[in-house]
Amino acid sequence: MVRVIVTAVPGAGKSTILKKVAEKFPDLKVINFGDVMLEEASRQLGITDRDELRKKISFKDYRRLQEEAAKIISGIDGDLIIDTHAAVKTVYGYYPGLPSKVVEELNPDAIVFLEFRPEDILARRMKDLSKDESNGRRLREIEKIEDVEEHQKISLEMVSAAANHASCYLLILRFLESQKYPYQHAEEASLKIIELIEKLKKAGESLKD
């Protein structure tokens, strides 16, 4: 059984990448950590969306929900990818998406950090914003390139700390050049993640032998 956590800042295209991974690795389960948290927050506190989850609940409740989500995910059988953020941007500052108790519970074999050109991330966010506004919603604030650069830097620092605490591998995948064709980075990132999973599975089987 292989457990891999995949992280990136919002707007990096992580969902598209993991969709491609799932298509090529059908036995793999992809679990969104934030979705599990939101389900628990909805059941316990009546929270209806991610904005409320980040802005309207107390710090203690947020931390408790993280830990409860980690326990739920840790009980899922099979090969697993956990989709999450390493650093959550709040009105108070950055908060770790993988604090000590959470990463201990998840017990990953590896953590993957995806880094992209800030310009590409902002372009994706603008596209998402257009969709949100067409539905009468505004779910993500548009930032400057410097803000995205800082968020990625903080995320890498936090994910490095999480990997150190969990004593697991850390794979950094950087895509800092312009794409030569649509979804090039998503395709390349998905292949790298699949390669990592196959290596971890092979290593696990060797240990059994």
Secondary structure, DSSP 8 states (H G I E B T S, - for coil): --EEEEE--TTS-HHHHHHHHHHH-TT-EEEEHHHHHHHHHHHHH---SHHHHHHTS-HHHHHHHHHHHHHHHHT--SSEEEEE-SEEEETTEEEESS-HHHHHHH--SEEEEEEE-HHHHHHHHHHHHHHHHHTT---S----HHHHHHHHHHHHHHHHHHHHHHT-EEEEEEE-S--SSTTHHHHHHHHHHHHHHHHHHHHHHHHH-
